[in-house]
Amino acid sequence: MLKKLLFLMLLMPTLLLAQHSINGTFTPAEDFKTAIIYKVTPNESVYVTHSEIEEDGTFKVELDSTVTKGMYRIVYAMPQEEFNFDIIYNAAEDVVFTFNQETGIKFQESIENKLVNSYTNSMSMVSQSIGNFFRQQSTDTLALESIFKTQKQTQDSFEEAAKNTVALNFIKANRPYIPEGYEDLTTYISNLQTHFFDHVDFNNDVLQSSNFLIERTLNYVFGMDAYGEDQVTTYVMNTKDVVQAMSEAPVNIKITLLQVLWQQMVETNFDEVANYISDEFLLPLAKEHELHELAEQLITYKNTSIGALAPDFELETQVNAVKTRTSLHKLEGAKKYLVVFWSSTCGHCLEEIPQLYSYINSLEKDTIKVIAVGLEDEPFEWRKLTIEYPEFTHVLGIGKWDNSIGNSYNVQSTPSYYVLSEDKTILAKPFDFQAFKKWMEE
């Protein structure tokens, strides 16, 4: 009896620590190497564990009793803020899923995660029915009322099923505007937009600990068009609505959502909207809370937006073997100028710069002059390559990613292109050589 008690006492710590597991299968397997798991709170992401992904795409991690219920983020590639997805772990069941980067995540085990997935799919089907009704311009008002009734029943039933779960936070927050009777398309869209954030609590810890608020914000700004204006005006007005909706949110949540929205406008080349978000909302918050790096990023971007005067920098020109020190703003003799940032160690640059050189030489003289800024750690290879492009004005940007010229143009990658007018106003920021060529030919 004593031996049995001793055995049980030895076993108890293991029983207490062994809780549940997260099991995943990534496809196609060869595209994935490691899964890193973080617990996400409104203020931070805390590393929990990681696992190598096997050759068949599977991984498994055991979670002990120190891993409490809440929102968890699985990162599967770099950069982490882009290649991740959220899961619910309630500390009461295993989580088993399959993930494909094209089709998303599917859960085989975990009642709460399956509940959210099932809810999303069910409500999506109802939304499709509503969309089909309006697209077909049906006059059967009873049919539409029936669809709205189904939508309400579906929402209510999932909220009931999700009681006392983490999943309920998402199901309630996602509750759409549901008319009590027939509405024409214009009225319905207007009401849908007006009530979009009615059930979203920006102070909810669970929502703050997930991507929900970000996705909800982006869906509204880019998806709603009840105002019937041009894209820039619509995005500006939608942004105002979002700011109003989250007026009572904590400052860190406001900054996060505005920063994500600003970044989306930057990536989709809506400079005017990005600078509006910065000037009206984000930059004042960054200055007030002494977020100096963010403030500098916003100011630098505005200074290199389309329509802005390009940042000036010193350079050297050569005519008939005579070298002259001057600056970008003082250059004359061309209708347009192209400032291109490149590097002798950049594979894309070594492909595009020769194409750019050939194309520029095919144009009428003085159509456009190229100022090629080489962002380099050391100058030797760069100097050898510049000999191949004698018609370019070359500038050495030593320090590479910590170079004052590159920093003033907010250069994040090479090659980067800035097309300037005769008076050095920024006209365009093509993504690559082909985009630059297309812009020139249009």
C-alpha positions as CSV (number, residue, x, y, z in Angstrom):
1,M,0.0,0.0,0.0
2,L,2.8,2.4,0.9
3,K,4.6,1.7,-2.4
4,K,1.4,2.4,-4.3
5,L,1.0,5.7,-2.5
6,L,4.6,6.7,-3.2
7,F,4.0,5.8,-6.9
8,L,0.9,8.0,-7.0
9,M,2.7,10.9,-5.3
10,L,5.5,10.6,-7.9
11,L,2.9,10.5,-10.7
12,M,0.9,13.5,-9.5
13,P,3.1,16.3,-10.8
14,T,3.0,14.7,-14.3
15,L,-0.8,14.4,-14.1
16,L,-1.1,18.0,-13.0
17,L,1.3,19.3,-15.7
18,A,0.0,17.2,-18.6
19,Q,-3.0,19.1,-19.9
20,H,-3.8,19.3,-23.6
21,S,-2.1,19.7,-27.0
22,I,-2.2,21.6,-30.2
23,N,-1.8,19.5,-33.3
24,G,-1.5,20.9,-36.8
25,T,-1.1,19.8,-40.3
26,F,0.3,22.3,-42.8
27,T,-0.1,21.8,-46.6
28,P,1.8,21.8,-48.8
29,A,4.3,20.4,-46.2
30,E,7.4,21.6,-48.0
31,D,6.4,25.2,-47.6
32,F,6.5,25.2,-43.8
33,K,9.4,24.6,-41.4
34,T,8.5,25.9,-37.9
35,A,5.4,26.7,-35.9
36,I,5.8,29.3,-33.1
37,I,3.0,29.7,-30.5
38,Y,2.3,32.9,-28.6
39,K,-0.3,33.8,-26.1
40,V,-1.8,37.2,-27.1
41,T,-3.0,39.8,-24.7
42,P,-4.2,43.3,-25.4
43,N,-0.7,44.6,-24.7
44,E,1.8,41.9,-25.7
45,S,2.4,38.6,-27.3
46,V,4.1,36.1,-24.9
47,Y,6.2,33.3,-26.3
48,V,4.8,29.9,-25.2
49,T,6.7,27.2,-27.3
50,H,7.6,26.2,-30.8
51,S,7.9,23.0,-32.8
52,E,9.6,21.9,-36.0
53,I,7.1,20.9,-38.7
54,E,7.7,17.4,-39.8
55,E,8.3,16.4,-43.5
56,D,4.6,15.3,-43.7
57,G,3.5,18.8,-42.5
58,T,2.5,17.8,-39.0
59,F,3.5,19.2,-35.6
60,K,2.3,18.6,-32.1
61,V,3.0,20.6,-28.8
62,E,1.9,19.5,-25.4
63,L,0.6,22.3,-23.2
64,D,0.9,22.1,-19.4
65,S,-1.3,23.7,-16.7
66,T,0.7,26.9,-16.9
67,V,-0.8,27.6,-20.3
68,T,-4.1,29.2,-19.5
69,K,-7.2,29.7,-21.6
70,G,-7.3,32.6,-24.0
71,M,-6.2,33.7,-27.5
72,Y,-3.1,32.2,-29.1
73,R,-1.3,33.0,-32.3
74,I,0.5,30.5,-34.4
75,V,3.3,32.0,-36.5
76,Y,4.5,29.9,-39.4
77,A,6.9,32.2,-41.5
78,M,8.5,35.6,-41.5
79,P,7.6,38.4,-41.2
80,Q,5.6,37.2,-38.1
81,E,3.0,40.0,-38.4
82,E,2.0,38.7,-41.8
83,F,2.2,35.0,-41.6
84,N,0.1,34.0,-38.6
85,F,-3.4,33.0,-37.5
86,D,-5.3,33.0,-34.3
87,I,-6.8,30.1,-32.4
88,I,-8.9,29.8,-29.2
89,Y,-7.4,27.6,-26.5
90,N,-9.8,27.0,-23.6
91,A,-7.5,24.7,-21.5
92,A,-10.2,22.1,-21.5
93,E,-9.7,20.4,-24.9
94,D,-7.1,19.6,-27.6
95,V,-6.9,21.7,-30.7
96,V,-6.5,19.9,-34.0
97,F,-6.4,21.6,-37.3
98,T,-5.2,21.6,-40.9
99,F,-3.9,24.8,-42.5
100,N,-3.4,25.8,-46.1
101,Q,-2.2,29.3,-47.0
102,E,-4.7,29.5,-49.8
103,T,-7.8,28.0,-48.2
104,G,-7.1,28.9,-44.6
105,I,-7.7,26.9,-41.4
106,K,-10.1,24.0,-40.7
107,F,-10.5,22.5,-37.2
108,Q,-11.0,18.8,-36.6
109,E,-11.1,19.1,-32.8
110,S,-11.9,22.0,-30.5
111,I,-15.5,22.8,-30.0
112,E,-14.9,26.5,-29.6
113,N,-12.9,27.0,-32.8
114,K,-15.3,24.7,-34.7
115,L,-18.1,26.8,-33.4
116,V,-16.6,30.1,-34.7
117,N,-15.9,28.4,-38.1
118,S,-19.4,27.0,-38.3
119,Y,-20.9,30.4,-37.4
120,T,-18.8,32.2,-40.0
121,N,-19.8,29.7,-42.8
122,S,-23.5,29.8,-41.8
123,M,-23.7,33.6,-41.7
124,S,-21.8,33.8,-45.0
125,M,-24.3,31.6,-46.7
126,V,-27.2,33.8,-45.5
127,S,-25.3,36.9,-46.7
128,Q,-24.9,35.3,-50.1
129,S,-28.6,34.7,-50.2
130,I,-29.3,38.4,-49.5
131,G,-26.8,39.4,-52.2
132,N,-28.4,37.1,-54.7
133,F,-31.8,38.5,-54.0
134,F,-30.7,42.1,-54.7
135,R,-28.5,41.1,-57.7
136,Q,-31.5,39.3,-59.3
137,Q,-33.6,42.4,-58.6
138,S,-36.3,40.2,-57.2
139,T,-39.6,41.8,-56.2
140,D,-40.6,39.0,-53.8
141,T,-40.5,41.0,-50.6
142,L,-41.7,38.0,-48.5
143,A,-38.7,36.0,-49.7
144,L,-36.3,38.7,-48.5
145,E,-38.1,38.9,-45.2
146,S,-37.7,35.1,-44.8
147,I,-34.0,35.4,-45.4
148,F,-33.7,38.1,-42.8
149,K,-35.7,35.9,-40.4
150,T,-33.3,33.0,-41.0
151,Q,-30.3,35.3,-40.5
152,K,-31.7,36.4,-37.0
153,Q,-32.4,32.8,-36.1
154,T,-29.0,31.7,-37.1
155,Q,-27.3,34.5,-35.1
156,D,-29.5,33.8,-32.0
157,S,-28.9,30.1,-32.1
158,F,-25.1,30.4,-32.3
159,E,-25.1,32.9,-29.5
160,E,-27.1,30.5,-27.4
161,A,-24.8,27.6,-28.3
162,A,-21.7,29.6,-27.4
163,K,-22.7,30.7,-23.9
164,N,-19.9,30.6,-21.4
165,T,-17.2,30.2,-24.1
166,V,-14.5,32.4,-25.5
167,A,-16.1,32.0,-28.9
168,L,-19.1,34.0,-27.8
169,N,-17.1,37.2,-27.8
170,F,-16.5,36.8,-31.6
171,I,-20.0,35.6,-32.4
172,K,-21.7,38.5,-30.6
173,A,-19.3,41.1,-31.9
174,N,-19.9,39.9,-35.5
175,R,-23.7,40.3,-35.2
176,P,-24.8,42.1,-38.4
177,Y,-27.6,44.6,-38.9
178,I,-30.7,42.5,-39.4
179,P,-33.9,44.3,-40.7
180,E,-37.2,43.5,-39.1
181,G,-38.9,43.6,-42.5
182,Y,-38.4,44.3,-46.1
183,E,-35.9,47.0,-47.1
184,D,-34.8,48.1,-50.6
185,L,-31.1,47.9,-51.5
186,T,-30.2,51.5,-50.9
187,T,-31.9,51.5,-47.4
188,Y,-30.4,48.2,-46.5
189,I,-26.8,49.2,-47.4
190,S,-27.1,52.5,-45.6
191,N,-28.4,50.7,-42.4
192,L,-25.7,48.0,-42.8
193,Q,-23.0,50.7,-42.7
194,T,-24.7,52.8,-39.9
195,H,-24.9,49.7,-37.6
196,F,-21.7,48.0,-38.6
197,F,-20.0,48.5,-35.2
198,D,-23.1,48.4,-33.0
199,H,-22.0,45.1,-31.3
200,V,-18.2,45.6,-31.4
201,D,-16.8,46.4,-28.0
202,F,-13.4,47.9,-28.5
203,N,-12.7,47.5,-24.8
204,N,-13.2,43.7,-24.9
205,D,-10.0,42.0,-23.9
206,V,-10.6,38.9,-26.1
207,L,-11.2,41.0,-29.2
208,Q,-8.2,43.1,-28.4
209,S,-6.1,39.9,-28.1
210,S,-7.0,38.7,-31.7
211,N,-7.0,40.0,-35.2
212,F,-10.8,40.6,-35.0
213,L,-10.7,44.4,-34.5
214,I,-8.1,44.8,-37.3
215,E,-10.2,42.7,-39.7
216,R,-13.4,44.5,-38.8
217,T,-11.8,47.9,-39.4
218,L,-10.3,46.9,-42.7
219,N,-13.6,45.3,-43.9
220,Y,-15.5,48.5,-43.1
221,V,-13.1,51.0,-44.7
222,F,-12.4,49.0,-47.8
223,G,-15.8,47.2,-48.1
224,M,-18.4,49.9,-47.4
225,D,-19.5,52.3,-50.1
226,A,-22.8,53.7,-49.0
227,Y,-21.6,57.3,-49.6
228,G,-21.4,56.8,-53.4
229,E,-18.2,58.9,-53.7
230,D,-14.9,58.3,-55.3
231,Q,-12.5,55.9,-53.6
232,V,-10.4,58.5,-51.9
233,T,-13.4,60.3,-50.4
234,T,-15.0,57.0,-49.5
235,Y,-11.9,55.8,-47.6
236,V,-11.6,59.2,-45.8
237,M,-15.2,59.2,-44.7
238,N,-15.1,55.5,-43.7
239,T,-12.0,56.2,-41.7
240,K,-13.8,59.0,-39.8
241,D,-16.6,56.5,-39.0
242,V,-14.1,54.0,-37.6
243,V,-12.5,56.7,-35.4
244,Q,-15.9,57.6,-34.1
245,A,-16.8,54.0,-33.4
246,M,-13.6,53.4,-31.4
247,S,-13.7,56.8,-29.6
248,E,-13.9,55.0,-26.2
249,A,-11.2,52.5,-27.0
250,P,-7.8,52.5,-25.1
251,V,-5.1,54.6,-26.7
252,N,-3.0,51.6,-27.6
253,I,-5.9,50.0,-29.5
254,K,-6.6,53.2,-31.4
255,I,-2.9,53.6,-32.4
256,T,-2.7,49.9,-33.5
257,L,-5.8,50.1,-35.7
258,L,-4.9,53.5,-37.2
259,Q,-1.4,52.3,-37.9
260,V,-2.7,49.2,-39.7
261,L,-5.1,51.2,-41.7
262,W,-2.4,53.8,-42.5
263,Q,-0.1,50.9,-43.7
264,Q,-2.8,49.5,-45.9
265,M,-3.2,52.9,-47.6
266,V,0.5,53.1,-48.1
267,E,0.7,49.6,-49.7
268,T,-2.2,50.3,-52.0
269,N,-0.7,53.7,-53.0
270,F,-3.5,55.8,-51.6
271,D,-1.0,58.5,-50.4
272,E,-3.7,61.1,-49.9
273,V,-5.7,58.9,-47.5
274,A,-2.5,57.7,-45.7
275,N,-1.5,61.3,-45.1
276,Y,-5.0,62.2,-44.0
277,I,-5.0,59.4,-41.4
278,S,-1.6,60.5,-40.2
279,D,-2.3,64.3,-40.0
280,E,-5.7,64.0,-38.5
281,F,-5.4,61.1,-36.1
282,L,-2.2,59.0,-35.9
283,L,0.6,61.7,-35.8
284,P,-1.0,63.7,-33.0
285,L,-1.3,60.4,-31.0
286,A,2.3,59.5,-31.8
287,K,3.5,62.9,-30.6
288,E,1.3,63.0,-27.5
289,H,2.5,59.6,-26.4
290,E,6.2,60.2,-27.4
291,L,6.2,57.4,-30.1
292,H,9.2,59.1,-31.8
293,E,9.9,56.3,-34.3
294,L,6.3,56.1,-35.5
295,A,6.1,59.9,-35.8
296,E,9.3,60.0,-37.8
297,Q,8.0,57.3,-40.1
298,L,4.8,59.2,-40.7
299,I,6.6,62.5,-41.4
300,T,9.1,60.8,-43.8
301,Y,6.3,59.1,-45.7
302,K,4.5,62.4,-46.2
303,N,7.6,64.1,-47.4
304,T,8.0,61.4,-50.1
305,S,4.3,61.2,-51.1
306,I,3.1,61.9,-54.6
307,G,2.8,65.7,-55.0
308,A,5.5,66.4,-52.4
309,L,8.8,68.1,-53.2
310,A,11.4,65.4,-53.3
311,P,14.0,65.5,-50.5
312,D,17.2,67.2,-51.7
313,F,20.6,65.7,-51.5
314,E,24.1,66.5,-52.7
315,L,25.6,64.8,-55.8
316,E,28.3,65.2,-58.3
317,T,27.9,65.7,-62.1
318,Q,30.5,65.3,-64.8
319,V,30.6,67.1,-68.1
320,N,33.7,66.7,-70.4
321,A,35.7,65.2,-67.5
322,V,34.9,68.2,-65.3
323,K,33.2,67.2,-62.0
324,T,30.9,69.6,-60.3
325,R,29.3,69.4,-56.8
326,T,25.6,70.2,-56.9
327,S,22.3,68.9,-55.5
328,L,19.2,67.2,-56.8
329,H,17.1,70.4,-56.7
330,K,19.7,72.3,-58.8
331,L,19.8,69.8,-61.7
332,E,18.5,71.2,-65.0
333,G,18.1,70.1,-68.6
334,A,15.6,67.2,-68.4
335,K,11.8,67.1,-68.5
336,K,11.7,64.5,-65.8
337,Y,14.1,62.9,-63.3
338,L,14.2,59.4,-61.9
339,V,15.8,58.7,-58.5
340,V,16.4,55.0,-58.3
341,F,17.8,53.3,-55.1
342,W,19.7,50.1,-55.9
343,S,22.5,48.0,-54.5
344,S,25.3,45.9,-56.0
345,T,24.3,43.0,-53.6
346,C,20.6,43.1,-54.6
347,G,19.6,40.3,-57.1
348,H,16.5,42.2,-58.3
349,C,18.6,45.3,-58.9
350,L,21.2,43.4,-61.0
351,E,18.3,42.3,-63.2
352,E,16.4,45.6,-63.4
353,I,19.2,48.2,-63.7
354,P,20.5,46.9,-67.0
355,Q,16.9,46.9,-68.3
356,L,16.4,50.4,-67.0
357,Y,19.6,51.6,-68.7
358,S,18.6,50.2,-72.0
359,Y,15.1,51.7,-71.8
360,I,16.4,55.2,-70.9
361,N,18.8,55.1,-73.8
362,S,16.0,54.3,-76.2
363,L,14.1,57.5,-75.3
364,E,14.6,60.9,-76.8
365,K,17.5,62.8,-75.2
366,D,16.7,64.8,-72.1
367,T,13.3,63.0,-71.7
368,I,14.4,61.8,-68.3
369,K,17.6,61.8,-66.3
370,V,18.5,59.1,-63.9
371,I,20.1,59.6,-60.5
372,A,21.1,56.1,-59.3
373,V,21.8,56.0,-55.5
374,G,23.7,52.9,-54.5
375,L,23.0,51.8,-51.0
376,E,26.1,49.9,-50.0
377,D,28.1,48.6,-47.1
378,E,31.3,49.0,-49.0
379,P,32.0,50.8,-52.3
380,F,34.2,48.4,-54.3
381,E,31.7,46.3,-56.2
382,W,29.4,49.3,-56.7
383,R,32.2,51.3,-58.3
384,K,32.9,48.5,-60.8
385,L,29.2,48.2,-61.8
386,T,28.7,52.0,-62.2
387,I,31.2,51.9,-65.1
388,E,28.6,49.9,-67.1
389,Y,26.0,52.8,-66.8
390,P,27.9,56.0,-67.7
391,E,24.7,57.9,-68.6
392,F,23.4,57.7,-65.0
393,T,24.4,60.1,-62.4
394,H,25.7,57.9,-59.6
395,V,25.6,58.6,-55.9
396,L,27.1,56.4,-53.2
397,G,24.9,55.8,-50.2
398,I,27.4,54.2,-47.8
399,G,25.8,52.6,-44.7
400,K,23.1,50.9,-46.9
401,W,19.9,50.8,-44.7
402,D,21.3,53.4,-42.4
403,N,22.0,56.0,-45.0
404,S,20.7,59.5,-44.8
405,I,19.5,59.7,-48.4
406,G,17.8,56.4,-48.3
407,N,16.3,57.2,-44.9
408,S,14.9,60.6,-46.2
409,Y,13.1,58.7,-49.0
410,N,11.8,56.0,-46.6
411,V,13.5,53.3,-48.7
412,Q,12.5,49.8,-47.4
413,S,13.7,47.7,-50.3
414,T,15.8,47.9,-53.5
415,P,15.3,48.8,-56.2
416,S,13.0,51.7,-55.3
417,Y,11.8,54.2,-57.9
418,Y,10.8,57.9,-57.6
419,V,9.8,59.8,-60.7
420,L,10.1,63.5,-60.4
421,S,8.9,66.5,-62.4
422,E,11.2,69.1,-63.8
423,D,10.8,71.1,-60.6
424,K,11.5,67.9,-58.5
425,T,8.0,67.2,-57.4
426,I,7.3,63.5,-56.9
427,L,5.0,62.3,-59.7
428,A,5.0,58.5,-59.2
429,K,6.6,55.7,-57.1
430,P,6.5,52.7,-59.4
431,F,6.9,49.3,-57.8
432,D,9.5,48.0,-60.2
433,F,11.0,48.6,-63.7
434,Q,8.0,47.3,-65.6
435,A,5.7,49.6,-63.6
436,F,8.0,52.5,-64.3
437,K,8.0,51.7,-68.0
438,K,4.3,51.4,-68.1
439,W,3.9,54.7,-66.3
440,M,6.2,56.4,-68.8
441,E,4.3,55.0,-71.8
442,E,1.0,56.0,-70.5
